[in-house]
Amino acid sequence: MRTIHVLRSGRNYFIDGILWGDDEEGVMRYLSAKGIAPDAITKALAGVAQAGGAIIQEEDIREPVLEGW
């Protein structure tokens, strides 16, 4: 399972403790590029707007690839 923390302080967004800036659309693009489902992104940003933070938890669907087998 992977966990991503999204927070907002003032106008700035933080993803897993790293300052992202004040661009909500950029946060959406980043999370989408990380493979987060669109409805999970929408719920997380709604949680950030209401409470100042959200946690996204999803199953990590990537399987390790064994080479040479």
N, CA, C and O atoms as a Tripos MOL2 file, in Angstrom:
@<TRIPOS>MOLECULE
protein
  276   275    69     0     0
PROTEIN
NO_CHARGES

@<TRIPOS>ATOM
      1 N           0.8460   -1.1740    0.0000 N.3       1 MET1
      2 CA          0.0000    0.0000    0.0000 C.3       1 MET1
      3 C           0.8900    1.2340    0.0000 C.2       1 MET1
      4 O           1.8900    1.2940    0.7150 O.2       1 MET1
      5 N           0.5180    2.2070   -0.8020 N.am      2 ARG2
      6 CA          1.2760    3.4510   -0.7820 C.3       2 ARG2
      7 C           0.4100    4.5490   -0.1980 C.2       2 ARG2
      8 O          -0.8100    4.5550   -0.3660 O.2       2 ARG2
      9 N           1.0530    5.4720    0.4850 N.am      3 THR3
     10 CA          0.3740    6.5760    1.1440 C.3       3 THR3
     11 C           1.0120    7.8760    0.6980 C.2       3 THR3
     12 O           2.2340    8.0190    0.7150 O.2       3 THR3
     13 N           0.1740    8.8260    0.2970 N.am      4 ILE4
     14 CA          0.6430   10.1560   -0.1020 C.3       4 ILE4
     15 C          -0.1010   11.1760    0.7490 C.2       4 ILE4
     16 O          -1.3290   11.1480    0.8320 O.2       4 ILE4
     17 N           0.6460   12.0750    1.3820 N.am      5 HIS5
     18 CA          0.0590   13.1320    2.1990 C.3       5 HIS5
     19 C           0.0200   14.4180    1.3800 C.2       5 HIS5
     20 O           1.0290   14.8330    0.8110 O.2       5 HIS5
     21 N          -1.1470   15.0390    1.3260 N.am      6 VAL6
     22 CA         -1.3180   16.3170    0.6350 C.3       6 VAL6
     23 C          -1.8120   17.3250    1.6670 C.2       6 VAL6
     24 O          -2.8460   17.1160    2.3030 O.2       6 VAL6
     25 N          -1.0760   18.4120    1.8300 N.am      7 LEU7
     26 CA         -1.4160   19.4370    2.8200 C.3       7 LEU7
     27 C          -1.4080   20.8100    2.1720 C.2       7 LEU7
     28 O          -0.7950   21.0120    1.1240 O.2       7 LEU7
     29 N          -2.0930   21.7470    2.8050 N.am      8 ARG8
     30 CA         -2.0310   23.1330    2.3610 C.3       8 ARG8
     31 C          -1.8710   24.0210    3.5750 C.2       8 ARG8
     32 O          -2.5900   23.8860    4.5650 O.2       8 ARG8
     33 N          -0.9280   24.9200    3.4840 N.am      9 SER9
     34 CA         -0.6930   25.9060    4.5310 C.3       9 SER9
     35 C          -0.7090   27.2730    3.8650 C.2       9 SER9
     36 O           0.1550   27.5880    3.0470 O.2       9 SER9
     37 N          -1.6950   28.0790    4.2210 N.am     10 GLY10
     38 CA         -1.8630   29.3530    3.5200 C.3      10 GLY10
     39 C          -2.2390   29.0600    2.0770 C.2      10 GLY10
     40 O          -3.2470   28.4030    1.8210 O.2      10 GLY10
     41 N          -1.4500   29.5350    1.1460 N.am     11 ARG11
     42 CA         -1.7120   29.2770   -0.2750 C.3      11 ARG11
     43 C          -0.8590   28.1400   -0.8220 C.2      11 ARG11
     44 O          -1.0650   27.7200   -1.9600 O.2      11 ARG11
     45 N           0.0800   27.6370   -0.0550 N.am     12 ASN12
     46 CA          1.0310   26.6470   -0.5570 C.3      12 ASN12
     47 C           0.5940   25.2150   -0.2810 C.2      12 ASN12
     48 O           0.0780   24.8970    0.7900 O.2      12 ASN12
     49 N           0.8130   24.3600   -1.2750 N.am     13 TYR13
     50 CA          0.5480   22.9280   -1.1590 C.3      13 TYR13
     51 C           1.8410   22.1880   -0.8530 C.2      13 TYR13
     52 O           2.9200   22.5880   -1.2900 O.2      13 TYR13
     53 N           1.7170   21.1100   -0.1020 N.am     14 PHE14
     54 CA          2.8370   20.2350    0.2170 C.3      14 PHE14
     55 C           2.4240   18.8120   -0.1330 C.2      14 PHE14
     56 O           1.3210   18.3820    0.2030 O.2      14 PHE14
     57 N           3.3020   18.0840   -0.8020 N.am     15 ILE15
     58 CA          3.0640   16.6750   -1.0990 C.3      15 ILE15
     59 C           4.1610   15.8900   -0.4070 C.2      15 ILE15
     60 O           5.3410   16.0580   -0.7150 O.2      15 ILE15
     61 N           3.7730   15.0330    0.5280 N.am     16 ASP16
     62 CA          4.7150   14.2530    1.3350 C.3      16 ASP16
     63 C           5.7920   15.1420    1.9570 C.2      16 ASP16
     64 O           6.9680   14.7810    1.9920 O.2      16 ASP16
     65 N           5.3720   16.3040    2.4450 N.am     17 GLY17
     66 CA          6.2720   17.2050    3.1600 C.3      17 GLY17
     67 C           7.1270   18.0910    2.2860 C.2      17 GLY17
     68 O           7.9060   18.8900    2.8050 O.2      17 GLY17
     69 N           7.0070   17.9760    0.9640 N.am     18 ILE18
     70 CA          7.8140   18.7840    0.0470 C.3      18 ILE18
     71 C           6.9640   19.9190   -0.4900 C.2      18 ILE18
     72 O           5.8620   19.6890   -0.9900 O.2      18 ILE18
     73 N           7.4650   21.1440   -0.3910 N.am     19 LEU19
     74 CA          6.7460   22.3140   -0.8730 C.3      19 LEU19
     75 C           6.4900   22.1830   -2.3630 C.2      19 LEU19
     76 O           7.4220   22.0000   -3.1470 O.2      19 LEU19
     77 N           5.2220   22.2790   -2.7550 N.am     20 TRP20
     78 CA          4.8500   22.1740   -4.1630 C.3      20 TRP20
     79 C           4.5480   23.5340   -4.7610 C.2      20 TRP20
     80 O           4.6770   23.7120   -5.9720 O.2      20 TRP20
     81 N           4.1490   24.4980   -3.9430 N.am     21 GLY21
     82 CA          3.7830   25.8230   -4.4270 C.3      21 GLY21
     83 C           2.2870   26.0420   -4.3060 C.2      21 GLY21
     84 O           1.5980   25.3050   -3.6010 O.2      21 GLY21
     85 N           1.7850   27.0660   -4.9990 N.am     22 ASP22
     86 CA          0.3720   27.4140   -4.8530 C.3      22 ASP22
     87 C          -0.4750   26.9940   -6.0520 C.2      22 ASP22
     88 O          -1.5730   27.5150   -6.2470 O.2      22 ASP22
     89 N           0.0170   26.0700   -6.8440 N.am     23 ASP23
     90 CA         -0.6470   25.6640   -8.0830 C.3      23 ASP23
     91 C          -1.4390   24.3690   -7.8940 C.2      23 ASP23
     92 O          -0.8670   23.2810   -7.9550 O.2      23 ASP23
     93 N          -2.7570   24.4800   -7.6620 N.am     24 GLU24
     94 CA         -3.5920   23.2930   -7.4530 C.3      24 GLU24
     95 C          -3.6160   22.4080   -8.6960 C.2      24 GLU24
     96 O          -3.6120   21.1820   -8.5880 O.2      24 GLU24
     97 N          -3.6420   23.0190   -9.8610 N.am     25 GLU25
     98 CA         -3.6540   22.2370  -11.1000 C.3      25 GLU25
     99 C          -2.3610   21.4270  -11.2530 C.2      25 GLU25
    100 O          -2.3890   20.2970  -11.7410 O.2      25 GLU25
    101 N          -1.2430   22.0000  -10.8390 N.am     26 GLY26
    102 CA          0.0230   21.2710  -10.8640 C.3      26 GLY26
    103 C           0.0170   20.0860   -9.9210 C.2      26 GLY26
    104 O           0.5740   19.0340  -10.2340 O.2      26 GLY26
    105 N          -0.6120   20.2540   -8.7610 N.am     27 VAL27
    106 CA         -0.7490   19.1520   -7.8050 C.3      27 VAL27
    107 C          -1.5720   18.0320   -8.4360 C.2      27 VAL27
    108 O          -1.2320   16.8560   -8.3070 O.2      27 VAL27
    109 N          -2.6540   18.4040   -9.1180 N.am     28 MET28
    110 CA         -3.4980   17.4120   -9.7790 C.3      28 MET28
    111 C          -2.7090   16.6600  -10.8570 C.2      28 MET28
    112 O          -2.8110   15.4370  -10.9560 O.2      28 MET28
    113 N          -1.9290   17.3790  -11.6580 N.am     29 ARG29
    114 CA         -1.1350   16.7270  -12.7110 C.3      29 ARG29
    115 C          -0.0870   15.7990  -12.1180 C.2      29 ARG29
    116 O           0.1210   14.6970  -12.6260 O.2      29 ARG29
    117 N           0.5770   16.2320  -11.0430 N.am     30 TYR30
    118 CA          1.5990   15.4070  -10.4040 C.3      30 TYR30
    119 C           1.0040   14.1060   -9.8710 C.2      30 TYR30
    120 O           1.5520   13.0270  -10.0970 O.2      30 TYR30
    121 N          -0.1220   14.2140   -9.1610 N.am     31 LEU31
    122 CA         -0.7520   13.0230   -8.6020 C.3      31 LEU31
    123 C          -1.2390   12.0920   -9.7070 C.2      31 LEU31
    124 O          -1.1380   10.8710   -9.5840 O.2      31 LEU31
    125 N          -1.7610   12.6590  -10.7710 N.am     32 SER32
    126 CA         -2.1970   11.8560  -11.9110 C.3      32 SER32
    127 C          -1.0170   11.1170  -12.5360 C.2      32 SER32
    128 O          -1.1330    9.9420  -12.8840 O.2      32 SER32
    129 N           0.1130   11.8010  -12.6780 N.am     33 ALA33
    130 CA          1.3130   11.1740  -13.2380 C.3      33 ALA33
    131 C           1.8390   10.0680  -12.3300 C.2      33 ALA33
    132 O           2.4890    9.1370  -12.8080 O.2      33 ALA33
    133 N           1.5700   10.1540  -11.0360 N.am     34 LYS34
    134 CA          1.9740    9.1210  -10.0810 C.3      34 LYS34
    135 C           1.0280    7.9220  -10.1020 C.2      34 LYS34
    136 O           1.2480    6.9380   -9.3950 O.2      34 LYS34
    137 N          -0.0470    8.0110  -10.9310 N.am     35 GLY35
    138 CA         -0.9610    6.8920  -11.0590 C.3      35 GLY35
    139 C          -2.1380    6.9240  -10.1060 C.2      35 GLY35
    140 O          -2.8280    5.9170   -9.9460 O.2      35 GLY35
    141 N          -2.3830    8.0590   -9.4700 N.am     36 ILE36
    142 CA         -3.5080    8.1840   -8.5540 C.3      36 ILE36
    143 C          -4.7870    8.3500   -9.3780 C.2      36 ILE36
    144 O          -4.8130    9.1080  -10.3470 O.2      36 ILE36
    145 N          -5.8330    7.6450   -8.9930 N.am     37 ALA37
    146 CA         -7.1110    7.7030   -9.7010 C.3      37 ALA37
    147 C          -7.7060    9.1140   -9.6160 C.2      37 ALA37
    148 O          -7.5860    9.7810   -8.5880 O.2      37 ALA37
    149 N          -8.3520    9.5690  -10.7080 N.am     38 PRO38
    150 CA         -8.9220   10.9260  -10.7190 C.3      38 PRO38
    151 C          -9.9000   11.1980   -9.5770 C.2      38 PRO38
    152 O          -9.8870   12.2930   -9.0140 O.2      38 PRO38
    153 N         -10.7460   10.2340   -9.2230 N.am     39 ASP39
    154 CA        -11.6900   10.4840   -8.1260 C.3      39 ASP39
    155 C         -10.9770   10.5640   -6.7800 C.2      39 ASP39
    156 O         -11.4390   11.2720   -5.8850 O.2      39 ASP39
    157 N          -9.8630    9.8550   -6.6200 N.am     40 ALA40
    158 CA         -9.0830    9.9540   -5.3810 C.3      40 ALA40
    159 C          -8.4330   11.3340   -5.2830 C.2      40 ALA40
    160 O          -8.3310   11.8970   -4.1920 O.2      40 ALA40
    161 N          -7.9960   11.8780   -6.4130 N.am     41 ILE41
    162 CA         -7.4120   13.2260   -6.4360 C.3      41 ILE41
    163 C          -8.4750   14.2480   -6.0610 C.2      41 ILE41
    164 O          -8.2170   15.1450   -5.2580 O.2      41 ILE41
    165 N          -9.6650   14.1210   -6.6340 N.am     42 THR42
    166 CA        -10.7630   15.0460   -6.3440 C.3      42 THR42
    167 C         -11.1230   15.0120   -4.8610 C.2      42 THR42
    168 O         -11.3110   16.0610   -4.2450 O.2      42 THR42
    169 N         -11.2210   13.8080   -4.2830 N.am     43 LYS43
    170 CA        -11.5360   13.6690   -2.8590 C.3      43 LYS43
    171 C         -10.4430   14.2720   -1.9890 C.2      43 LYS43
    172 O         -10.7290   14.9310   -0.9890 O.2      43 LYS43
    173 N          -9.1890   14.0440   -2.3720 N.am     44 ALA44
    174 CA         -8.0730   14.5740   -1.5910 C.3      44 ALA44
    175 C          -8.0750   16.1030   -1.6020 C.2      44 ALA44
    176 O          -7.8930   16.7320   -0.5590 O.2      44 ALA44
    177 N          -8.2810   16.7010   -2.7750 N.am     45 LEU45
    178 CA         -8.2810   18.1610   -2.8490 C.3      45 LEU45
    179 C          -9.4840   18.7590   -2.1250 C.2      45 LEU45
    180 O          -9.3900   19.8580   -1.5780 O.2      45 LEU45
    181 N         -10.6130   18.0500   -2.1160 N.am     46 ALA46
    182 CA        -11.7630   18.5080   -1.3340 C.3      46 ALA46
    183 C         -11.4350   18.4590    0.1590 C.2      46 ALA46
    184 O         -11.8110   19.3610    0.9080 O.2      46 ALA46
    185 N         -10.7400   17.4130    0.5870 N.am     47 GLY47
    186 CA        -10.3140   17.3020    1.9780 C.3      47 GLY47
    187 C          -9.3240   18.3830    2.3600 C.2      47 GLY47
    188 O          -9.3600   18.9070    3.4740 O.2      47 GLY47
    189 N          -8.4370   18.7150    1.4310 N.am     48 VAL48
    190 CA         -7.4700   19.7870    1.6740 C.3      48 VAL48
    191 C          -8.2020   21.1180    1.8210 C.2      48 VAL48
    192 O          -7.8710   21.9230    2.6920 O.2      48 VAL48
    193 N          -9.2040   21.3480    0.9610 N.am     49 ALA49
    194 CA         -9.9520   22.6000    1.0210 C.3      49 ALA49
    195 C         -10.7290   22.7250    2.3400 C.2      49 ALA49
    196 O         -10.8440   23.8220    2.8880 O.2      49 ALA49
    197 N         -11.2580   21.6120    2.8480 N.am     50 GLN50
    198 CA        -12.0580   21.6500    4.0740 C.3      50 GLN50
    199 C         -11.2250   21.6060    5.3440 C.2      50 GLN50
    200 O         -11.4790   22.3540    6.2880 O.2      50 GLN50
    201 N         -10.2320   20.7290    5.3650 N.am     51 ALA51
    202 CA         -9.5020   20.4850    6.6090 C.3      51 ALA51
    203 C          -8.0270   20.8700    6.5570 C.2      51 ALA51
    204 O          -7.3420   20.8290    7.5790 O.2      51 ALA51
    205 N          -7.5330   21.2440    5.3810 N.am     52 GLY52
    206 CA         -6.1350   21.6250    5.2660 C.3      52 GLY52
    207 C          -5.2120   20.4760    4.9300 C.2      52 GLY52
    208 O          -4.0120   20.6790    4.7450 O.2      52 GLY52
    209 N          -5.7590   19.2550    4.8470 N.am     53 GLY53
    210 CA         -4.9080   18.1210    4.5190 C.3      53 GLY53
    211 C          -5.7120   16.8970    4.1570 C.2      53 GLY53
    212 O          -6.8930   16.7910    4.4870 O.2      53 GLY53
    213 N          -5.0580   15.9700    3.4740 N.am     54 ALA54
    214 CA         -5.6980   14.7120    3.1010 C.3      54 ALA54
    215 C          -4.6270   13.6450    2.9470 C.2      54 ALA54
    216 O          -3.4610   13.9440    2.6880 O.2      54 ALA54
    217 N          -5.0410   12.4080    3.1080 N.am     55 ILE55
    218 CA         -4.1530   11.2670    2.9150 C.3      55 ILE55
    219 C          -4.7520   10.3990    1.8210 C.2      55 ILE55
    220 O          -5.9250   10.0300    1.8740 O.2      55 ILE55
    221 N          -3.9370   10.0810    0.8370 N.am     56 ILE56
    222 CA         -4.3570    9.1940   -0.2410 C.3      56 ILE56
    223 C          -3.6910    7.8470    0.0110 C.2      56 ILE56
    224 O          -2.4680    7.7660    0.1190 O.2      56 ILE56
    225 N          -4.4960    6.7890    0.1050 N.am     57 GLN57
    226 CA         -3.9480    5.4470    0.2720 C.3      57 GLN57
    227 C          -4.4970    4.5710   -0.8420 C.2      57 GLN57
    228 O          -5.7100    4.4630   -1.0260 O.2      57 GLN57
    229 N          -3.5950    3.9510   -1.5760 N.am     58 GLU58
    230 CA         -3.9900    3.0530   -2.6560 C.3      58 GLU58
    231 C          -3.0850    1.8440   -2.6460 C.2      58 GLU58
    232 O          -1.9330    1.9060   -2.2170 O.2      58 GLU58
    233 N          -3.6260    0.7480   -3.1250 N.am     59 GLU59
    234 CA         -2.8200   -0.4460   -3.3080 C.3      59 GLU59
    235 C          -1.7900   -0.1630   -4.3850 C.2      59 GLU59
    236 O          -2.1130    0.4360   -5.4110 O.2      59 GLU59
    237 N          -0.5820   -0.5750   -4.1690 N.am     60 ASP60
    238 CA          0.4600   -0.4370   -5.1760 C.3      60 ASP60
    239 C           0.3310   -1.6290   -6.1100 C.2      60 ASP60
    240 O           0.6210   -2.7580   -5.7140 O.2      60 ASP60
    241 N          -0.0990   -1.3950   -7.3340 N.am     61 ILE61
    242 CA         -0.3960   -2.4950   -8.2530 C.3      61 ILE61
    243 C           0.8310   -2.9490   -9.0400 C.2      61 ILE61
    244 O           0.7600   -3.9120   -9.8030 O.2      61 ILE61
    245 N           1.9330   -2.2700   -8.8590 N.am     62 ARG62
    246 CA          3.1300   -2.6650   -9.5830 C.3      62 ARG62
    247 C           3.6970   -3.9510   -9.0010 C.2      62 ARG62
    248 O           3.8510   -4.0790   -7.7870 O.2      62 ARG62
    249 N           3.9950   -4.8660   -9.8430 N.am     63 GLU63
    250 CA          4.5960   -6.1370   -9.4390 C.3      63 GLU63
    251 C           6.0820   -6.1030   -9.7780 C.2      63 GLU63
    252 O           6.4530   -5.5630  -10.8200 O.2      63 GLU63
    253 N           6.9310   -6.6540   -8.9430 N.am     64 PRO64
    254 CA          8.3420   -6.7060   -9.3010 C.3      64 PRO64
    255 C           8.5340   -7.6430  -10.5000 C.2      64 PRO64
    256 O           7.8830   -8.6810  -10.6150 O.2      64 PRO64
    257 N           9.4250   -7.2490  -11.3630 N.am     65 VAL65
    258 CA          9.7050   -8.0410  -12.5540 C.3      65 VAL65
    259 C          10.9610   -8.8560  -12.3010 C.2      65 VAL65
    260 O          12.0080   -8.3060  -11.9590 O.2      65 VAL65
    261 N          10.8560  -10.1480  -12.4670 N.am     66 LEU66
    262 CA         12.0070  -11.0360  -12.2960 C.3      66 LEU66
    263 C          12.5870  -11.3130  -13.6780 C.2      66 LEU66
    264 O          11.9420  -11.9260  -14.5290 O.2      66 LEU66
    265 N          13.7930  -10.8570  -13.8790 N.am     67 GLU67
    266 CA         14.4330  -11.0720  -15.1860 C.3      67 GLU67
    267 C          15.1970  -12.3750  -15.1690 C.2      67 GLU67
    268 O          15.7590  -12.7810  -14.1520 O.2      67 GLU67
    269 N          15.2030  -13.0220  -16.3250 N.am     68 GLY68
    270 CA         15.9730  -14.2430  -16.4650 C.3      68 GLY68
    271 C          15.2370  -15.5000  -16.0280 C.2      68 GLY68
    272 O          15.8390  -16.5710  -15.9650 O.2      68 GLY68
    273 N          13.9520  -15.3930  -15.7250 N.am     69 TRP69
    274 CA         13.2030  -16.5530  -15.2940 C.3      69 TRP69
    275 C          12.3860  -17.0820  -16.4260 C.2      69 TRP69
    276 O          11.6730  -18.0720  -16.2630 O.2      69 TRP69
@<TRIPOS>BOND
     1     1     2 1
     2     2     3 1
     3     3     4 2
     4     3     5 am
     5     5     6 1
     6     6     7 1
     7     7     8 2
     8     7     9 am
     9     9    10 1
    10    10    11 1
    11    11    12 2
    12    11    13 am
    13    13    14 1
    14    14    15 1
    15    15    16 2
    16    15    17 am
    17    17    18 1
    18    18    19 1
    19    19    20 2
    20    19    21 am
    21    21    22 1
    22    22    23 1
    23    23    24 2
    24    23    25 am
    25    25    26 1
    26    26    27 1
    27    27    28 2
    28    27    29 am
    29    29    30 1
    30    30    31 1
    31    31    32 2
    32    31    33 am
    33    33    34 1
    34    34    35 1
    35    35    36 2
    36    35    37 am
    37    37    38 1
    38    38    39 1
    39    39    40 2
    40    39    41 am
    41    41    42 1
    42    42    43 1
    43    43    44 2
    44    43    45 am
    45    45    46 1
    46    46    47 1
    47    47    48 2
    48    47    49 am
    49    49    50 1
    50    50    51 1
    51    51    52 2
    52    51    53 am
    53    53    54 1
    54    54    55 1
    55    55    56 2
    56    55    57 am
    57    57    58 1
    58    58    59 1
    59    59    60 2
    60    59    61 am
    61    61    62 1
    62    62    63 1
    63    63    64 2
    64    63    65 am
    65    65    66 1
    66    66    67 1
    67    67    68 2
    68    67    69 am
    69    69    70 1
    70    70    71 1
    71    71    72 2
    72    71    73 am
    73    73    74 1
    74    74    75 1
    75    75    76 2
    76    75    77 am
    77    77    78 1
    78    78    79 1
    79    79    80 2
    80    79    81 am
    81    81    82 1
    82    82    83 1
    83    83    84 2
    84    83    85 am
    85    85    86 1
    86    86    87 1
    87    87    88 2
    88    87    89 am
    89    89    90 1
    90    90    91 1
    91    91    92 2
    92    91    93 am
    93    93    94 1
    94    94    95 1
    95    95    96 2
    96    95    97 am
    97    97    98 1
    98    98    99 1
    99    99   100 2
   100    99   101 am
   101   101   102 1
   102   102   103 1
   103   103   104 2
   104   103   105 am
   105   105   106 1
   106   106   107 1
   107   107   108 2
   108   107   109 am
   109   109   110 1
   110   110   111 1
   111   111   112 2
   112   111   113 am
   113   113   114 1
   114   114   115 1
   115   115   116 2
   116   115   117 am
   117   117   118 1
   118   118   119 1
   119   119   120 2
   120   119   121 am
   121   121   122 1
   122   122   123 1
   123   123   124 2
   124   123   125 am
   125   125   126 1
   126   126   127 1
   127   127   128 2
   128   127   129 am
   129   129   130 1
   130   130   131 1
   131   131   132 2
   132   131   133 am
   133   133   134 1
   134   134   135 1
   135   135   136 2
   136   135   137 am
   137   137   138 1
   138   138   139 1
   139   139   140 2
   140   139   141 am
   141   141   142 1
   142   142   143 1
   143   143   144 2
   144   143   145 am
   145   145   146 1
   146   146   147 1
   147   147   148 2
   148   147   149 am
   149   149   150 1
   150   150   151 1
   151   151   152 2
   152   151   153 am
   153   153   154 1
   154   154   155 1
   155   155   156 2
   156   155   157 am
   157   157   158 1
   158   158   159 1
   159   159   160 2
   160   159   161 am
   161   161   162 1
   162   162   163 1
   163   163   164 2
   164   163   165 am
   165   165   166 1
   166   166   167 1
   167   167   168 2
   168   167   169 am
   169   169   170 1
   170   170   171 1
   171   171   172 2
   172   171   173 am
   173   173   174 1
   174   174   175 1
   175   175   176 2
   176   175   177 am
   177   177   178 1
   178   178   179 1
   179   179   180 2
   180   179   181 am
   181   181   182 1
   182   182   183 1
   183   183   184 2
   184   183   185 am
   185   185   186 1
   186   186   187 1
   187   187   188 2
   188   187   189 am
   189   189   190 1
   190   190   191 1
   191   191   192 2
   192   191   193 am
   193   193   194 1
   194   194   195 1
   195   195   196 2
   196   195   197 am
   197   197   198 1
   198   198   199 1
   199   199   200 2
   200   199   201 am
   201   201   202 1
   202   202   203 1
   203   203   204 2
   204   203   205 am
   205   205   206 1
   206   206   207 1
   207   207   208 2
   208   207   209 am
   209   209   210 1
   210   210   211 1
   211   211   212 2
   212   211   213 am
   213   213   214 1
   214   214   215 1
   215   215   216 2
   216   215   217 am
   217   217   218 1
   218   218   219 1
   219   219   220 2
   220   219   221 am
   221   221   222 1
   222   222   223 1
   223   223   224 2
   224   223   225 am
   225   225   226 1
   226   226   227 1
   227   227   228 2
   228   227   229 am
   229   229   230 1
   230   230   231 1
   231   231   232 2
   232   231   233 am
   233   233   234 1
   234   234   235 1
   235   235   236 2
   236   235   237 am
   237   237   238 1
   238   238   239 1
   239   239   240 2
   240   239   241 am
   241   241   242 1
   242   242   243 1
   243   243   244 2
   244   243   245 am
   245   245   246 1
   246   246   247 1
   247   247   248 2
   248   247   249 am
   249   249   250 1
   250   250   251 1
   251   251   252 2
   252   251   253 am
   253   253   254 1
   254   254   255 1
   255   255   256 2
   256   255   257 am
   257   257   258 1
   258   258   259 1
   259   259   260 2
   260   259   261 am
   261   261   262 1
   262   262   263 1
   263   263   264 2
   264   263   265 am
   265   265   266 1
   266   266   267 1
   267   267   268 2
   268   267   269 am
   269   269   270 1
   270   270   271 1
   271   271   272 2
   272   271   273 am
   273   273   274 1
   274   274   275 1
   275   275   276 2
@<TRIPOS>SUBSTRUCTURE
     1 MET1         2 RESIDUE 1 A MET
     2 ARG2         6 RESIDUE 1 A ARG
     3 THR3        10 RESIDUE 1 A THR
     4 ILE4        14 RESIDUE 1 A ILE
     5 HIS5        18 RESIDUE 1 A HIS
     6 VAL6        22 RESIDUE 1 A VAL
     7 LEU7        26 RESIDUE 1 A LEU
     8 ARG8        30 RESIDUE 1 A ARG
     9 SER9        34 RESIDUE 1 A SER
    10 GLY10       38 RESIDUE 1 A GLY
    11 ARG11       42 RESIDUE 1 A ARG
    12 ASN12       46 RESIDUE 1 A ASN
    13 TYR13       50 RESIDUE 1 A TYR
    14 PHE14       54 RESIDUE 1 A PHE
    15 ILE15       58 RESIDUE 1 A ILE
    16 ASP16       62 RESIDUE 1 A ASP
    17 GLY17       66 RESIDUE 1 A GLY
    18 ILE18       70 RESIDUE 1 A ILE
    19 LEU19       74 RESIDUE 1 A LEU
    20 TRP20       78 RESIDUE 1 A TRP
    21 GLY21       82 RESIDUE 1 A GLY
    22 ASP22       86 RESIDUE 1 A ASP
    23 ASP23       90 RESIDUE 1 A ASP
    24 GLU24       94 RESIDUE 1 A GLU
    25 GLU25       98 RESIDUE 1 A GLU
    26 GLY26      102 RESIDUE 1 A GLY
    27 VAL27      106 RESIDUE 1 A VAL
    28 MET28      110 RESIDUE 1 A MET
    29 ARG29      114 RESIDUE 1 A ARG
    30 TYR30      118 RESIDUE 1 A TYR
    31 LEU31      122 RESIDUE 1 A LEU
    32 SER32      126 RESIDUE 1 A SER
    33 ALA33      130 RESIDUE 1 A ALA
    34 LYS34      134 RESIDUE 1 A LYS
    35 GLY35      138 RESIDUE 1 A GLY
    36 ILE36      142 RESIDUE 1 A ILE
    37 ALA37      146 RESIDUE 1 A ALA
    38 PRO38      150 RESIDUE 1 A PRO
    39 ASP39      154 RESIDUE 1 A ASP
    40 ALA40      158 RESIDUE 1 A ALA
    41 ILE41      162 RESIDUE 1 A ILE
    42 THR42      166 RESIDUE 1 A THR
    43 LYS43      170 RESIDUE 1 A LYS
    44 ALA44      174 RESIDUE 1 A ALA
    45 LEU45      178 RESIDUE 1 A LEU
    46 ALA46      182 RESIDUE 1 A ALA
    47 GLY47      186 RESIDUE 1 A GLY
    48 VAL48      190 RESIDUE 1 A VAL
    49 ALA49      194 RESIDUE 1 A ALA
    50 GLN50      198 RESIDUE 1 A GLN
    51 ALA51      202 RESIDUE 1 A ALA
    52 GLY52      206 RESIDUE 1 A GLY
    53 GLY53      210 RESIDUE 1 A GLY
    54 ALA54      214 RESIDUE 1 A ALA
    55 ILE55      218 RESIDUE 1 A ILE
    56 ILE56      222 RESIDUE 1 A ILE
    57 GLN57      226 RESIDUE 1 A GLN
    58 GLU58      230 RESIDUE 1 A GLU
    59 GLU59      234 RESIDUE 1 A GLU
    60 ASP60      238 RESIDUE 1 A ASP
    61 ILE61      242 RESIDUE 1 A ILE
    62 ARG62      246 RESIDUE 1 A ARG
    63 GLU63      250 RESIDUE 1 A GLU
    64 PRO64      254 RESIDUE 1 A PRO
    65 VAL65      258 RESIDUE 1 A VAL
    66 LEU66      262 RESIDUE 1 A LEU
    67 GLU67      266 RESIDUE 1 A GLU
    68 GLY68      270 RESIDUE 1 A GLY
    69 TRP69      274 RESIDUE 1 A TRP
